[in-house]
Amino acid sequence: MRCCICGKETERLQEGMCKSCFSKEKSLFSIDKNIKLQICKHCGAFYLNKWEHGSIRDMVTKTVLYYLKPKKNFEIVDRIEDTEKNQIEIEFSCREEKIDVNIKLLVAEEFKVEEDLFSKIIFDYTTCLTCSRVHGGYYEAVIQVRIEESILGKEEKEGIVETIEDINEENVISKIIDKKEGIDFYFISKKTAAKILEFLRSKYGGKIKKSFEVYGKDKSRVISVLRLPRYKKGMFIEHNNEIFFVEEAKNSLDVRTLSGEKKRFLWRNMHQKDFKVLKDLEFENVMITEITPERVQVMSLKKYDTFYFKKEDLPKDINIEIEKEYRAIRRENKLGIWWDYGSRR
């Protein structure tokens, strides 16, 4: 078979042309010379069927693939090297409110075709729907963060704001109101607010109470109060005259008794007013000075006074020894021995 362009003999023709002439003569792809791309002047989002966020390279690449005709699957590369795959190489340069784009294509099918295209992306500045709602004060949901029986501190507020900013890149908060008792977040999307609410609860713990506020004819806003626990990891609390060490206070209140027994309290089943936070506890070291079949004598290494404990009241899995030291909490001239602390030393 002979090529109709160059007359070269070849075993395979594509539309009457050899591989070399087909690559030169045929243009399989096209793209508009000037592309107007909507850019949000507030948040920098760009519009291609929907508003998206991304780097300049992301924006240019998605725009090129969106307007390139016909559609075909390409591997996006920095430099075309592998001639056995469909590849696209995109280079661009920014100039004020437009971007010049050079496109190189390689189609590795029956005949390999290489093409060079050029386009210009011109920015058309406008306001996206999200920013329009944010600047207009629109909101669909409110998350009110409070702390149980206390006031949310400045550092705690800043931590919550940073957490929301870290998990949500888009501008979906209409406004933030800092109040004496806590902080309120106004969201333009119920879906986003629900996602962030669950994330906050999983990180900080607490209870959620929801209510609804009607606006317009048939629309409603979701008002969620996230009441954080006043307990934190490392605290000592008291419940039913028993002292607990707080190990975790997120999805539940996980504690350990002074004897080492682990317990878990679910937020929905507990009344936090029944759990007293112990502050300014007086800690001291104590030592076992005597062990008899019936009792154990313990001496304070701070005040050198002695206390006696019945053996039957001690934790069964604690290995007590003469001169072994433990930590103790003194309250009203009574000692509460942190047996678990000593056993783990």
C-alpha positions as CSV (number, residue, x, y, z in Angstrom):
1,M,0.0,0.0,0.0
2,R,1.2,3.5,-0.9
3,C,0.6,6.7,1.1
4,C,-1.5,9.2,-0.9
5,I,0.6,12.1,0.5
6,C,4.3,11.1,0.3
7,G,3.9,8.0,-1.9
8,K,5.8,5.8,0.6
9,E,5.1,2.1,0.6
10,T,3.7,0.9,4.0
11,E,1.8,-2.1,5.4
12,R,-0.8,0.0,7.1
13,L,-2.7,3.2,6.1
14,Q,-5.0,5.5,8.1
15,E,-7.4,7.4,5.8
16,G,-5.0,6.7,2.9
17,M,-2.0,8.1,4.8
18,C,1.1,6.6,6.4
19,K,1.8,7.0,10.1
20,S,4.1,10.1,9.5
21,C,1.7,11.9,7.2
22,F,-1.4,11.1,9.2
23,S,0.3,12.6,12.3
24,K,1.1,15.8,10.4
25,E,-2.1,16.2,8.3
26,K,-4.8,15.2,10.7
27,S,-5.9,17.2,13.7
28,L,-7.9,15.0,16.0
29,F,-8.4,17.5,18.8
30,S,-9.5,21.1,19.1
31,I,-9.9,23.7,21.9
32,D,-11.3,27.2,21.9
33,K,-8.7,29.9,21.4
34,N,-10.2,32.1,24.1
35,I,-11.9,30.5,27.1
36,K,-13.8,32.7,29.6
37,L,-13.6,31.1,33.1
38,Q,-15.7,32.4,36.0
39,I,-13.6,33.1,39.1
40,C,-15.0,34.1,42.5
41,K,-13.4,37.4,43.4
42,H,-13.8,36.5,47.2
43,C,-12.6,32.9,47.6
44,G,-10.9,32.2,44.3
45,A,-13.2,29.3,43.3
46,F,-13.6,28.6,39.6
47,Y,-16.7,27.3,37.8
48,L,-16.8,24.3,35.5
49,N,-20.4,23.0,35.8
50,K,-19.9,23.6,39.5
51,W,-17.8,25.8,41.8
52,E,-14.5,24.2,42.7
53,H,-11.4,25.1,44.7
54,G,-7.9,24.2,43.8
55,S,-4.4,25.5,42.9
56,I,-3.8,27.4,39.6
57,R,-2.4,24.1,38.1
58,D,-5.6,22.3,39.1
59,M,-7.7,25.0,37.6
60,V,-5.8,25.1,34.3
61,T,-5.7,21.3,33.9
62,K,-9.4,20.9,34.6
63,T,-10.3,23.7,32.3
64,V,-8.2,22.3,29.4
65,L,-9.7,18.8,29.8
66,Y,-13.2,20.3,30.1
67,Y,-13.0,22.3,26.8
68,L,-10.8,19.8,24.9
69,K,-12.7,18.1,22.1
70,P,-13.3,15.2,21.6
71,K,-13.2,13.8,25.1
72,K,-10.5,11.1,25.7
73,N,-8.7,9.7,28.7
74,F,-5.2,11.1,29.1
75,E,-2.4,10.6,31.6
76,I,-1.4,14.0,32.7
77,V,2.4,14.3,32.7
78,D,5.1,16.9,33.1
79,R,6.9,15.7,30.0
80,I,5.7,13.3,27.3
81,E,8.1,10.4,27.2
82,D,6.2,7.1,27.2
83,T,5.0,6.7,23.6
84,E,2.7,3.7,24.5
85,K,0.1,5.7,26.4
86,N,-2.3,8.6,25.7
87,Q,-0.6,11.5,27.4
88,I,-1.1,15.3,27.8
89,E,1.4,17.9,28.7
90,I,0.2,21.3,29.8
91,E,2.3,24.4,30.2
92,F,1.0,27.8,31.2
93,S,2.0,31.3,32.1
94,C,0.0,33.8,34.0
95,R,-0.4,37.4,32.7
96,E,-2.6,39.7,34.9
97,E,-6.2,38.5,34.4
98,K,-5.5,35.7,31.9
99,I,-3.4,32.6,31.4
100,D,-1.6,31.4,28.2
101,V,-1.8,27.7,27.8
102,N,0.3,25.4,25.6
103,I,-0.9,21.9,25.2
104,K,0.9,18.9,23.8
105,L,-1.0,15.7,23.1
106,L,0.1,12.1,22.3
107,V,-2.5,9.6,21.2
108,A,-1.0,6.1,21.2
109,E,-3.6,4.0,19.4
110,E,-3.4,2.3,16.0
111,F,-1.4,5.3,14.7
112,K,0.5,7.5,17.1
113,V,-0.6,11.2,16.7
114,E,1.1,14.2,18.3
115,E,-0.5,17.6,18.4
116,D,0.3,21.0,19.7
117,L,-2.6,23.3,20.7
118,F,-2.8,26.8,22.2
119,S,-5.5,28.5,24.3
120,K,-6.0,31.5,26.5
121,I,-8.0,31.4,29.7
122,I,-9.5,34.8,30.5
123,F,-10.8,35.4,34.0
124,D,-14.4,36.5,34.4
125,Y,-14.7,37.7,38.0
126,T,-17.9,37.2,39.8
127,T,-19.2,36.0,43.1
128,C,-19.9,32.3,43.8
129,L,-23.1,31.1,45.5
130,T,-21.3,30.3,48.7
131,C,-19.7,33.8,49.1
132,S,-22.9,35.4,48.0
133,R,-24.7,33.7,50.9
134,V,-21.9,34.4,53.4
135,H,-21.7,38.1,52.6
136,G,-25.5,38.3,52.6
137,G,-25.7,36.8,56.1
138,Y,-27.6,33.7,54.9
139,Y,-27.4,30.6,57.2
140,E,-29.2,27.3,57.4
141,A,-27.7,26.0,60.7
142,V,-26.1,27.2,63.9
143,I,-23.8,25.3,66.2
144,Q,-23.6,26.8,69.7
145,V,-20.6,25.5,71.7
146,R,-20.9,25.6,75.5
147,I,-19.3,23.9,78.4
148,E,-21.2,22.2,81.2
149,E,-21.7,24.4,84.3
150,S,-18.9,26.7,83.3
151,I,-17.8,29.4,80.8
152,L,-15.8,28.5,77.7
153,G,-12.3,30.0,78.0
154,K,-10.4,32.0,75.4
155,E,-7.9,29.2,74.6
156,E,-10.7,26.7,74.3
157,K,-12.6,28.9,71.9
158,E,-9.5,29.4,69.7
159,G,-8.9,25.7,69.7
160,I,-12.5,25.0,68.4
161,V,-12.2,27.7,65.7
162,E,-8.9,26.2,64.5
163,T,-10.4,22.7,64.5
164,I,-13.2,23.8,62.2
165,E,-10.8,25.7,59.9
166,D,-8.6,22.6,59.7
167,I,-11.4,20.2,58.7
168,N,-13.2,22.6,56.4
169,E,-11.4,24.5,53.6
170,E,-14.4,26.1,52.0
171,N,-15.9,29.3,53.2
172,V,-19.1,27.9,54.7
173,I,-19.4,29.9,57.9
174,S,-21.6,32.9,57.5
175,K,-20.5,34.5,60.8
176,I,-19.0,33.7,64.2
177,I,-20.3,35.3,67.4
178,D,-18.1,35.2,70.5
179,K,-20.3,35.2,73.6
180,K,-19.4,35.2,77.3
181,E,-20.7,31.7,77.8
182,G,-19.4,30.2,74.6
183,I,-19.2,30.6,70.8
184,D,-21.7,30.4,68.0
185,F,-21.0,29.3,64.4
186,Y,-23.5,30.2,61.6
187,F,-23.3,27.8,58.6
188,I,-24.8,28.3,55.1
189,S,-25.2,24.5,54.7
190,K,-27.1,22.1,57.1
191,K,-25.1,19.2,55.7
192,T,-21.7,20.8,56.4
193,A,-22.9,21.9,59.9
194,A,-24.0,18.3,60.7
195,K,-20.6,16.9,59.6
196,I,-18.7,19.4,61.7
197,L,-20.9,18.9,64.7
198,E,-20.2,15.2,64.8
199,F,-16.5,15.8,64.3
200,L,-16.5,18.2,67.3
201,R,-18.3,15.8,69.5
202,S,-15.9,13.0,68.5
203,K,-13.0,15.2,69.4
204,Y,-14.2,17.0,72.5
205,G,-17.1,14.8,73.7
206,G,-20.3,16.1,75.2
207,K,-24.0,16.2,74.6
208,I,-25.9,17.6,71.6
209,K,-29.3,19.1,71.8
210,K,-31.1,20.2,68.6
211,S,-34.0,22.5,67.9
212,F,-35.5,24.1,64.8
213,E,-36.2,27.6,63.8
214,V,-38.7,28.3,61.0
215,Y,-38.1,31.0,58.4
216,G,-39.8,31.9,55.1
217,K,-42.7,29.8,54.1
218,D,-41.6,26.2,54.5
219,K,-37.9,26.4,55.5
220,S,-36.2,25.7,58.8
221,R,-32.9,26.2,60.4
222,V,-31.2,23.7,62.7
223,I,-30.0,25.1,66.0
224,S,-27.6,22.6,67.7
225,V,-26.1,23.1,71.2
226,L,-22.9,21.1,71.8
227,R,-22.4,21.1,75.5
228,L,-18.8,20.1,76.2
229,P,-18.0,18.2,79.4
230,R,-16.1,20.1,82.0
231,Y,-13.9,17.1,82.6
232,K,-10.5,16.7,80.9
233,K,-7.9,14.0,80.7
234,G,-5.7,14.0,83.9
235,M,-8.4,15.4,86.2
236,F,-9.5,13.9,89.4
237,I,-13.2,13.8,90.0
238,E,-15.5,12.5,92.8
239,H,-18.7,10.5,92.4
240,N,-20.7,8.9,95.3
241,N,-17.7,9.6,97.6
242,E,-15.3,7.7,95.4
243,I,-12.3,9.4,93.7
244,F,-11.6,8.8,90.0
245,F,-8.8,9.6,87.7
246,V,-10.0,10.8,84.2
247,E,-8.4,8.9,81.4
248,E,-10.6,10.2,78.5
249,A,-13.6,12.5,78.2
250,K,-14.7,12.3,74.5
251,N,-17.4,9.9,73.4
252,S,-17.7,8.8,77.0
253,L,-16.2,9.5,80.4
254,D,-13.5,6.9,80.9
255,V,-12.1,6.8,84.4
256,R,-9.9,4.7,86.7
257,T,-10.3,4.3,90.4
258,L,-7.4,4.7,92.8
259,S,-7.3,1.0,93.0
260,G,-7.0,0.6,89.2
261,E,-10.5,-0.4,88.3
262,K,-11.6,1.0,85.0
263,K,-15.1,2.4,84.6
264,R,-17.0,4.1,81.8
265,F,-19.9,6.6,82.1
266,L,-22.0,7.4,79.0
267,W,-22.9,11.1,78.6
268,R,-26.6,10.4,77.9
269,N,-27.0,8.4,81.2
270,M,-25.1,10.7,83.6
271,H,-25.9,14.0,85.3
272,Q,-22.7,15.9,85.4
273,K,-23.7,17.8,88.5
274,D,-23.2,14.4,90.4
275,F,-19.6,14.4,89.3
276,K,-17.5,16.9,91.3
277,V,-14.2,18.1,89.9
278,L,-11.5,18.0,92.6
279,K,-9.2,20.9,92.5
280,D,-6.1,21.8,94.6
281,L,-5.7,18.2,95.8
282,E,-2.9,17.6,98.3
283,F,-0.6,14.8,97.0
284,E,2.1,13.2,99.0
285,N,4.2,10.0,98.9
286,V,3.5,7.2,101.4
287,M,5.4,4.0,102.3
288,I,4.2,0.7,103.5
289,T,5.9,0.2,106.9
290,E,4.1,-2.9,108.2
291,I,2.1,-5.8,106.9
292,T,0.1,-8.1,109.2
293,P,-2.5,-10.8,108.3
294,E,-5.3,-8.4,109.0
295,R,-4.0,-4.9,108.1
296,V,-1.4,-2.8,106.4
297,Q,0.3,0.2,108.0
298,V,1.2,3.2,105.7
299,M,3.3,6.2,106.7
300,S,3.3,9.6,105.1
301,L,6.7,10.6,103.9
302,K,5.6,14.2,104.2
303,K,4.1,14.4,107.7
304,Y,5.3,11.1,109.1
305,D,1.9,10.2,110.5
306,T,0.6,6.6,110.0
307,F,-2.7,5.1,108.7
308,Y,-4.0,1.6,108.8
309,F,-6.0,-0.2,106.1
310,K,-7.7,-3.5,106.3
311,K,-6.3,-6.1,104.0
312,E,-9.8,-7.1,102.9
313,D,-10.3,-3.5,101.6
314,L,-7.2,-3.5,99.4
315,P,-7.3,-4.3,95.7
316,K,-6.9,-8.1,95.2
317,D,-4.4,-7.8,92.3
318,I,-2.1,-5.4,94.1
319,N,1.3,-6.8,95.2
320,I,2.1,-5.0,98.5
321,E,5.6,-5.0,99.9
322,I,7.4,-3.4,102.9
323,E,9.0,0.0,101.9
324,K,7.1,0.2,98.7
325,E,6.0,3.7,97.9
326,Y,2.7,5.0,96.6
327,R,1.1,8.3,95.9
328,A,-1.8,9.4,98.2
329,I,-4.4,12.1,98.3
330,R,-5.0,13.7,101.7
331,R,-8.5,15.0,102.3
332,E,-9.8,16.1,105.8
333,N,-6.8,14.4,107.4
334,K,-7.7,11.1,105.6
335,L,-5.5,9.4,103.1
336,G,-6.7,7.9,99.8
337,I,-4.0,5.6,98.5
338,W,-3.5,5.6,94.7
339,W,-2.7,1.9,94.7
340,D,-2.7,1.7,90.9
341,Y,-0.1,4.4,90.6
342,G,2.3,2.4,92.9
343,S,1.7,-0.9,91.1
344,R,2.6,0.6,87.7
345,R,5.9,2.1,89.0
